[in-house]
Amino acid sequence: MESQTSTRLHIALITAALFLAWHPSAAPAAEEQPKQDATAARVKVIPDVSYGPDARNVMDLYLPEGGPTPRPVVVCIHGGGWAGGDKRVYGWLADALARRGYAAASVTYRFAPGSRAPSQMDDVQRAVRWLRKNAEQHGIDPERFGAIGGSAGGHLASYLALADTRDNADAELAPYSSRVQCAVDCYGPVDLEAMMKSASAPIVQGFVGKPLEGNEQDYRNASPHFLVKENPPPFLIIHGTRDVGTARGQVPMEQSVAFHEKLRRAGGDATLLKLDGAGHGFTGNGNNRHAKEAFAAAVTFFDKHLMKKGQE
């Protein structure tokens, strides 16, 4: 009996560590969010905009006041193991992008275990289509969409760049594409089949909702790695060298290395940025040095692929 209790306690401690590592918003912030430049463009924030029927189908819109329109938009997707998190985690990122002339949408989506895959992928695809449907109202260019996300959000951002619309049942959204033109994947678990060999296997299985054995194709269908086709859209992949697949490092670097190589082999414009000493979840706080480095690289990437000449 004592041995069973010890085993249960050990499992509980591992689960708690996994939750904190995959849910940066669940842990206390080490620093305040970054202070904004008072001379930067003013930003209009429209909170809790509904893009779908579920209570979690909401986004916060960050729109520059003034400047040329229509403007490109970046969809910011928080992490949390597909089971938690909050769109406010990337409020600093959306605001910073808006101050550089982008429209930005920080979105949330349905969570496991109440909603399993492909619910989360359907939700972010729906968010993109809603933005295209309402592009004129918000001064958005429907042909210039980017996405950025961390961890589970990196998985979802990558999915937006590589997957066709899965659920096209809504007649009002049917005419609109769910694809983005480029994506920034920050330490995303893009190969769910391979992730089942990592410390994050319980989280991945909780997302898919079934064991890997006998359901391998379901894991692949939800994996951006297996959706890469010839001439994929541009990607920037960012991963910390200390994200090593332990309880404190939830997505092994091998995920991003293999994804980068596959995108390149398919003819894609793909860049892999390895951040020395960074662990998992560093983009959840805009003030740490790794988040700043990642943001600078992301801005350069989006400027190249989304901004028209003279707008950078």
C-alpha positions in Angstrom: 0.0 0.0 0.0 2.8 2.4 0.9 4.4 1.6 -2.5 1.2 2.4 -4.4 0.8 5.7 -2.5 4.4 6.7 -3.3 3.7 5.9 -7.0 0.6 8.0 -7.1 2.4 10.9 -5.4 5.2 10.6 -8.0 2.7 10.7 -10.8 1.0 13.7 -9.3 4.2 15.6 -9.0 5.1 14.9 -12.6 1.7 16.0 -13.7 2.0 19.2 -11.8 5.4 19.9 -13.3 4.0 19.2 -16.8 1.1 21.6 -16.2 3.3 24.5 -15.1 5.8 24.0 -18.0 3.0 23.9 -20.6 0.9 26.6 -19.0 3.2 29.7 -18.5 0.2 31.8 -17.4 -0.5 29.4 -14.5 2.9 30.2 -12.9 3.7 33.6 -11.4 5.2 36.1 -13.9 8.9 36.7 -13.1 8.7 40.2 -14.5 6.2 42.8 -15.5 5.0 43.0 -19.1 7.2 45.3 -21.2 6.7 49.0 -21.1 5.6 50.6 -24.4 7.3 53.4 -26.2 5.3 56.5 -25.7 6.2 57.7 -29.1 4.9 54.6 -30.8 1.6 54.4 -32.7 -1.6 54.5 -30.6 -3.5 51.2 -30.5 -7.2 50.6 -30.2 -8.0 47.4 -28.3 -11.3 45.6 -28.9 -11.6 42.9 -26.2 -13.6 39.6 -26.3 -14.7 39.7 -29.9 -16.7 36.6 -30.6 -15.7 34.6 -33.7 -17.7 31.5 -33.1 -20.5 29.8 -31.2 -18.5 28.5 -28.2 -17.8 30.7 -25.1 -14.1 30.3 -25.7 -14.3 31.4 -29.3 -13.1 34.9 -28.5 -10.3 37.2 -29.5 -8.8 40.5 -28.5 -8.2 42.8 -31.5 -5.3 45.3 -31.5 -5.6 47.9 -34.3 -3.2 50.8 -35.0 -4.9 54.1 -34.9 -4.0 55.8 -38.2 -1.6 54.6 -40.8 -2.2 53.0 -44.2 -4.9 50.5 -44.7 -5.6 47.7 -45.4 -2.9 46.4 -43.2 -1.5 42.9 -42.6 -2.7 41.0 -39.6 -0.9 38.6 -37.2 -2.9 36.0 -35.3 -1.3 35.4 -31.9 -2.0 32.0 -30.3 -1.2 31.2 -26.7 0.0 27.8 -25.4 -1.2 25.7 -22.5 -1.1 22.1 -23.6 -4.4 22.6 -25.6 -6.0 22.5 -22.2 -5.5 26.0 -20.7 -4.0 29.4 -21.1 -5.4 32.8 -21.8 -5.3 35.2 -24.8 -4.1 37.9 -22.5 -0.7 36.1 -22.2 0.1 37.4 -25.7 -1.5 40.8 -25.2 2.0 42.4 -24.9 2.9 40.7 -28.3 -0.3 41.8 -30.1 0.1 45.4 -28.7 3.8 45.5 -29.8 2.9 44.3 -33.3 0.1 46.9 -33.6 2.5 49.7 -32.7 4.5 48.6 -35.7 1.6 48.9 -38.1 0.1 45.4 -37.9 -3.4 44.5 -36.9 -3.1 41.7 -34.4 -5.6 39.3 -33.0 -4.9 37.4 -29.8 -7.2 34.4 -29.8 -8.3 31.6 -27.5 -10.0 28.4 -28.3 -11.7 25.4 -26.7 -9.8 23.3 -24.2 -9.2 19.6 -23.6 -10.4 17.4 -22.0 -13.8 18.9 -22.7 -12.9 19.4 -26.3 -10.3 17.1 -28.0 -8.6 17.4 -31.3 -9.5 18.6 -33.9 -11.6 21.2 -31.9 -8.7 23.5 -31.3 -7.5 23.4 -34.9 -11.1 24.1 -36.1 -11.3 27.1 -33.8 -8.2 28.8 -34.9 -9.1 28.1 -38.5 -12.5 29.7 -37.8 -10.8 32.7 -36.3 -8.8 33.3 -39.4 -11.9 33.0 -41.6 -13.9 35.3 -39.4 -11.1 37.9 -39.7 -11.2 37.6 -43.5 -15.0 38.0 -43.5 -14.7 41.1 -41.4 -11.5 42.4 -42.9 -12.9 45.6 -44.5 -14.5 46.7 -41.2 -11.1 46.4 -39.3 -8.8 47.7 -42.1 -7.3 44.2 -42.7 -5.8 43.0 -45.9 -7.3 39.5 -46.5 -4.2 38.4 -48.5 -1.7 39.2 -45.8 -2.2 37.0 -42.8 0.5 35.7 -40.5 0.4 33.6 -37.3 2.6 33.2 -34.3 2.3 30.9 -31.3 4.2 29.2 -28.5 4.1 25.6 -27.5 0.6 24.3 -28.3 0.1 27.7 -29.9 3.1 27.0 -32.1 1.5 23.8 -33.2 -1.8 25.7 -34.0 0.0 28.5 -35.9 1.9 25.9 -38.0 -1.4 24.1 -38.7 -2.9 27.3 -40.0 -0.1 27.6 -42.5 -0.2 24.0 -43.8 -3.7 22.7 -43.4 -6.8 23.2 -45.6 -10.0 24.1 -43.9 -11.2 21.0 -42.1 -14.7 22.0 -41.0 -16.6 24.0 -43.7 -20.1 23.6 -42.4 -20.7 27.3 -41.7 -22.2 28.7 -44.9 -21.3 32.3 -43.9 -17.6 31.4 -43.6 -17.4 28.9 -46.4 -16.1 31.4 -49.0 -13.1 32.4 -46.8 -9.8 30.6 -46.6 -8.4 29.5 -43.2 -4.8 29.6 -44.4 -2.1 32.1 -43.3 0.6 33.3 -45.6 3.5 32.7 -43.1 4.0 31.4 -39.6 6.3 31.7 -36.6 6.4 28.5 -34.6 7.9 28.9 -31.1 8.9 25.5 -29.7 5.7 23.9 -31.0 5.0 20.1 -30.7 4.5 19.7 -34.5 4.9 15.9 -34.6 2.5 14.4 -32.1 3.5 10.8 -32.9 7.1 11.5 -32.0 6.0 13.5 -28.9 4.6 10.3 -27.4 8.2 9.3 -26.7 8.7 12.5 -24.7 7.8 13.6 -21.1 4.8 15.4 -22.6 3.1 12.1 -23.7 0.2 12.4 -21.2 -0.6 16.0 -22.4 -0.5 14.9 -26.1 -2.7 11.9 -25.5 -5.1 14.1 -23.5 -5.3 16.4 -26.5 -5.9 13.6 -29.1 -8.1 11.8 -26.7 -7.0 8.2 -27.5 -3.8 6.2 -27.1 -1.2 6.2 -29.9 -1.3 2.4 -30.6 -3.9 1.7 -33.2 -4.6 5.4 -33.8 -1.3 6.5 -35.4 -3.1 8.2 -38.3 -5.2 10.4 -36.0 -1.9 11.7 -34.4 -0.4 12.3 -37.9 -3.6 14.1 -39.1 -3.2 16.6 -36.2 0.6 17.0 -36.8 1.8 19.9 -38.9 5.0 17.9 -39.6 2.9 15.4 -41.7 1.0 18.2 -43.5 4.1 19.6 -45.3 3.6 19.6 -49.1 5.7 20.9 -51.9 6.5 24.6 -51.7 5.1 25.3 -48.2 4.7 28.9 -47.0 7.5 30.7 -45.2 8.3 29.6 -41.6 10.4 30.9 -38.8 10.9 28.3 -36.1 12.3 29.3 -32.7 13.4 26.9 -30.1 15.4 27.0 -26.8 18.4 24.8 -26.4 17.3 23.9 -22.9 13.9 22.6 -24.0 15.1 19.0 -23.7 12.0 16.9 -23.1 12.2 16.6 -19.3 9.6 17.8 -16.8 11.0 21.3 -17.2 11.5 21.1 -20.9 8.5 19.9 -22.7 9.1 19.9 -26.4 12.4 18.4 -27.5 14.5 20.4 -29.9 14.4 17.5 -32.3 10.8 18.4 -33.1 11.9 21.8 -34.6 15.0 20.4 -36.2 13.1 17.7 -38.1 10.3 20.1 -39.0 12.8 22.7 -40.4 14.5 20.1 -42.5 11.2 18.8 -43.9 10.1 22.3 -44.8 13.4 23.0 -46.5 13.4 19.7 -48.4 9.9 20.6 -49.7 11.2 23.8 -51.1 10.1 26.1 -48.3 11.7 29.3 -47.0 12.3 28.1 -43.5 14.6 29.4 -40.8 15.5 27.7 -37.5 16.6 30.0 -34.7 18.1 28.2 -31.7 18.1 30.4 -28.6 21.0 29.4 -26.4 20.0 28.7 -22.8 16.3 29.2 -23.4 13.9 26.7 -21.9 10.2 26.1 -22.6 7.6 28.9 -22.4 10.0 31.8 -22.7 7.6 33.8 -24.9 5.0 34.1 -22.2 6.7 37.1 -20.8 7.9 39.9 -23.1 10.6 41.3 -20.9 13.0 38.3 -20.7 15.9 38.4 -23.1 14.9 35.3 -25.0 11.4 36.7 -25.7 13.0 39.9 -26.9 15.3 38.1 -29.2 12.4 36.0 -30.5 10.2 39.0 -31.0 12.9 40.9 -32.9 13.4 37.9 -35.2 9.6 37.5 -35.7 9.2 41.2 -36.6 11.9 40.9 -39.2 10.2 37.8 -40.6 6.8 39.4 -40.8 8.1 42.6 -42.3 9.7 40.5 -45.0 6.7 38.4 -45.8 3.7 40.6 -44.9 4.6 44.3 -45.2 4.5 46.0 -48.6 7.4 48.0 -49.8 7.5 51.3 -48.0 5.4 50.1 -45.0 8.2 48.5 -43.0 
